[in-house]
Amino acid sequence: MEDSASIARKWEEMDIDILVKIFQSFDIFELTSGIAQVCSTWRLAACDPLLWKTLDLSMLISNFIKIPLEPYVYVDCRSDKTLTRVLKIALNLSRGNILTLIFHFNLYISDDQLTYTAERCPRLKRLVMPAWNRIKKTGICNAIRMWEDLESLTMPSIANPPYLMEEIARSCKNFAELKIMGPCDIFFASTLASFLPTLKVLSLRCSTIWKDALIVILDGLPNLEVLNISHCLLVEVPPPPGSRKVLKELDNSILEKASRLREFLTCMDDDSCIMCQRTRNDEGLMRWYKYEEGLWKADEVRSLAF
């Protein structure tokens, strides 16, 4: 009688759809660890667009020290090389299919790394990049010009926002969502009203916002549908010699202006809300590294959480 034992299949004979399903459970380190080099079938699977709709680099953190002068952080060379290697492999495998790009708040990307990434993500719709210390004005503007389809941005508060908002308004016609991880003063709010009057969603959660800035936002963004100021320190700064004070509740004038919004998300409960307590303890500038890993990714606006 002939031997009925089955013959083992070769790696390259595995079904591509099954491989893609397996690879979807991999993190970025596993996807860039060399699986594409196993054989031609594995490489085809590793390049499947389903794997690369989102490039999540939130597991990568720079090895850095703070310094007193700009850019205020020094990043270890090995840390930079690791990020560059991961970017090169991931962007090569993605074949321009990345729609969402996520960086950790302690991942300090350089101008060169940003430009390299922007050139290879021409279809990008959402960018989450909370740390800009090493990125210059020309670097971010060049990237924005390449991202014509950009719709959503999560960014830090910056001292001179007009150049960026003007570039977004000029280059990204479908831009609709903005999340600022940092204080929002009258200058920042006025810049939004001037350059992004069609903005639909804005999140300022867990930061400091000036009352006058909030009024500018409500008056100056006529298309705004969703505004999130949950766990914020709302401050009022009267003319000298008056001193700044933190408001405990929203007054009727603000509530009336906000009544036109589809969603006005607020939480100012220092007594029972732990996030409100943390914002106050951190004086309106959240030190996310002190808290649970991944907490910084949360947002009451579902489309801005991840």
URDAWO-V87690 format. One record per residue. N is the residue number from 0. RES is the residue in three letters. SS is DSSP state (helix for helix, strand for strand, loop for the rest). NEAR is the number of other ideal C-beta (glycine too) atoms within 8 Angstrom. Layout:
# URDAWO-V87690
N_RES_SS_NEAR + N_RES_SS_NEAR
This chain:
# URDAWO-V87690
0_MET_loop_3 + 1_GLU_loop_3 + 2_ASP_loop_4 + 3_SER_loop_5 + 4_ALA_loop_4 + 5_SER_loop_4 + 6_ILE_loop_4 + 7_ALA_loop_4 + 8_ARG_loop_5 + 9_LYS_loop_5 + 10_TRP_helix_8 + 11_GLU_helix_8 + 12_GLU_helix_6 + 13_MET_loop_10 + 14_ASP_loop_5 + 15_ILE_helix_10 + 16_ASP_helix_6 + 17_ILE_helix_8 + 18_LEU_helix_12 + 19_VAL_helix_12 + 20_LYS_helix_8 + 21_ILE_helix_8 + 22_PHE_helix_13 + 23_GLN_loop_8 + 24_SER_loop_5 + 25_PHE_loop_9 + 26_ASP_loop_7 + 27_ILE_helix_13 + 28_PHE_helix_8 + 29_GLU_helix_8 + 30_LEU_helix_13 + 31_THR_loop_11 + 32_SER_loop_6 + 33_GLY_loop_6 + 34_ILE_helix_11 + 35_ALA_helix_10 + 36_GLN_helix_6 + 37_VAL_loop_8 + 38_CYS_loop_7 + 39_SER_helix_6 + 40_THR_helix_12 + 41_TRP_helix_15 + 42_ARG_helix_11 + 43_LEU_helix_9 + 44_ALA_helix_11 + 45_ALA_helix_12 + 46_CYS_loop_11 + 47_ASP_loop_11 + 48_PRO_helix_7 + 49_LEU_helix_7 + 50_LEU_helix_13 + 51_TRP_loop_14 + 52_LYS_loop_9 + 53_THR_strand_9 + 54_LEU_strand_13 + 55_ASP_strand_10 + 56_LEU_strand_13 + 57_SER_loop_11 + 58_MET_loop_9 + 59_LEU_loop_12 + 60_ILE_loop_7 + 61_SER_loop_13 + 62_ASN_loop_7 + 63_PHE_strand_11 + 64_ILE_strand_5 + 65_LYS_strand_6 + 66_ILE_loop_7 + 67_PRO_loop_3 + 68_LEU_loop_4 + 69_GLU_loop_4 + 70_PRO_loop_6 + 71_TYR_loop_8 + 72_VAL_strand_12 + 73_TYR_strand_7 + 74_VAL_strand_12 + 75_ASP_loop_9 + 76_CYS_helix_6 + 77_ARG_helix_7 + 78_SER_helix_11 + 79_ASP_helix_12 + 80_LYS_helix_8 + 81_THR_helix_9 + 82_LEU_helix_14 + 83_THR_helix_10 + 84_ARG_helix_9 + 85_VAL_helix_13 + 86_LEU_helix_11 + 87_LYS_helix_9 + 88_ILE_helix_10 + 89_ALA_helix_13 + 90_LEU_helix_13 + 91_ASN_helix_8 + 92_LEU_helix_13 + 93_SER_helix_14 + 94_ARG_loop_8 + 95_GLY_loop_8 + 96_ASN_loop_9 + 97_ILE_loop_15 + 98_LEU_loop_9 + 99_THR_strand_14 + 100_LEU_strand_14 + 101_ILE_strand_11 + 102_PHE_strand_13 + 103_HIS_loop_12 + 104_PHE_loop_9 + 105_ASN_loop_9 + 106_LEU_loop_13 + 107_TYR_loop_12 + 108_ILE_loop_12 + 109_SER_loop_10 + 110_ASP_helix_10 + 111_ASP_helix_6 + 112_GLN_helix_12 + 113_LEU_helix_13 + 114_THR_helix_11 + 115_TYR_helix_12 + 116_THR_helix_13 + 117_ALA_helix_12 + 118_GLU_helix_8 + 119_ARG_loop_11 + 120_CYS_loop_14 + 121_PRO_loop_9 + 122_ARG_loop_9 + 123_LEU_loop_14 + 124_LYS_loop_9 + 125_ARG_strand_12 + 126_LEU_strand_12 + 127_VAL_strand_11 + 128_MET_strand_11 + 129_PRO_loop_11 + 130_ALA_loop_12 + 131_TRP_loop_9 + 132_ASN_loop_9 + 133_ARG_loop_10 + 134_ILE_loop_10 + 135_LYS_loop_6 + 136_LYS_helix_8 + 137_THR_helix_7 + 138_GLY_helix_11 + 139_ILE_helix_13 + 140_CYS_helix_11 + 141_ASN_helix_10 + 142_ALA_helix_12 + 143_ILE_helix_13 + 144_ARG_helix_9 + 145_MET_helix_9 + 146_TRP_loop_14 + 147_GLU_loop_8 + 148_ASP_loop_10 + 149_LEU_loop_16 + 150_GLU_loop_10 + 151_SER_strand_15 + 152_LEU_strand_12 + 153_THR_strand_11 + 154_MET_strand_13 + 155_PRO_strand_9 + 156_SER_loop_10 + 157_ILE_loop_9 + 158_ALA_loop_3 + 159_ASN_loop_6 + 160_PRO_loop_11 + 161_PRO_helix_9 + 162_TYR_helix_9 + 163_LEU_helix_12 + 164_MET_helix_13 + 165_GLU_helix_9 + 166_GLU_helix_12 + 167_ILE_helix_14 + 168_ALA_helix_10 + 169_ARG_helix_5 + 170_SER_helix_11 + 171_CYS_loop_12 + 172_LYS_loop_5 + 173_ASN_loop_7 + 174_PHE_loop_15 + 175_ALA_loop_9 + 176_GLU_strand_14 + 177_LEU_strand_14 + 178_LYS_strand_15 + 179_ILE_strand_13 + 180_MET_strand_13 + 181_GLY_loop_9 + 182_PRO_loop_10 + 183_CYS_strand_14 + 184_ASP_loop_8 + 185_ILE_helix_9 + 186_PHE_helix_7 + 187_PHE_helix_13 + 188_ALA_helix_16 + 189_SER_helix_10 + 190_THR_helix_11 + 191_LEU_helix_16 + 192_ALA_helix_13 + 193_SER_helix_10 + 194_PHE_helix_11 + 195_LEU_loop_13 + 196_PRO_loop_10 + 197_THR_loop_7 + 198_LEU_loop_14 + 199_LYS_loop_9 + 200_VAL_strand_14 + 201_LEU_strand_15 + 202_SER_strand_13 + 203_LEU_loop_12 + 204_ARG_loop_13 + 205_CYS_loop_10 + 206_SER_strand_17 + 207_THR_strand_11 + 208_ILE_strand_14 + 209_TRP_strand_13 + 210_LYS_helix_12 + 211_ASP_helix_10 + 212_ALA_helix_13 + 213_LEU_helix_13 + 214_ILE_helix_11 + 215_VAL_helix_12 + 216_ILE_helix_15 + 217_LEU_helix_12 + 218_ASP_helix_8 + 219_GLY_helix_12 + 220_LEU_loop_13 + 221_PRO_loop_5 + 222_ASN_loop_8 + 223_LEU_loop_13 + 224_GLU_loop_8 + 225_VAL_strand_12 + 226_LEU_strand_14 + 227_ASN_strand_14 + 228_ILE_loop_11 + 229_SER_loop_11 + 230_HIS_loop_11 + 231_CYS_loop_14 + 232_LEU_strand_11 + 233_LEU_strand_12 + 234_VAL_strand_13 + 235_GLU_strand_10 + 236_VAL_loop_8 + 237_PRO_loop_6 + 238_PRO_loop_3 + 239_PRO_loop_3 + 240_PRO_loop_3 + 241_GLY_loop_6 + 242_SER_loop_5 + 243_ARG_loop_6 + 244_LYS_strand_7 + 245_VAL_strand_8 + 246_LEU_loop_11 + 247_LYS_loop_5 + 248_GLU_loop_5 + 249_LEU_loop_9 + 250_ASP_loop_7 + 251_ASN_helix_5 + 252_SER_helix_7 + 253_ILE_helix_12 + 254_LEU_helix_9 + 255_GLU_helix_7 + 256_LYS_helix_10 + 257_ALA_helix_11 + 258_SER_loop_7 + 259_ARG_loop_4 + 260_LEU_loop_10 + 261_ARG_loop_4 + 262_GLU_strand_9 + 263_PHE_strand_7 + 264_LEU_strand_12 + 265_THR_loop_7 + 266_CYS_loop_9 + 267_MET_loop_12 + 268_ASP_loop_7 + 269_ASP_loop_8 + 270_ASP_loop_4 + 271_SER_loop_3 + 272_CYS_loop_10 + 273_ILE_helix_5 + 274_MET_helix_10 + 275_CYS_helix_12 + 276_GLN_helix_9 + 277_ARG_helix_12 + 278_THR_helix_14 + 279_ARG_helix_11 + 280_ASN_helix_6 + 281_ASP_loop_10 + 282_GLU_loop_7 + 283_GLY_loop_11 + 284_LEU_strand_9 + 285_MET_loop_10 + 286_ARG_loop_7 + 287_TRP_helix_8 + 288_TYR_helix_5 + 289_LYS_helix_5 + 290_TYR_loop_8 + 291_GLU_loop_4 + 292_GLU_loop_3 + 293_GLY_loop_7 + 294_LEU_helix_8 + 295_TRP_helix_10 + 296_LYS_helix_8 + 297_ALA_loop_7 + 298_ASP_loop_11 + 299_GLU_loop_9 + 300_VAL_loop_13 + 301_ARG_helix_5 + 302_SER_helix_7 + 303_LEU_helix_13 + 304_ALA_loop_9 + 305_PHE_loop_7
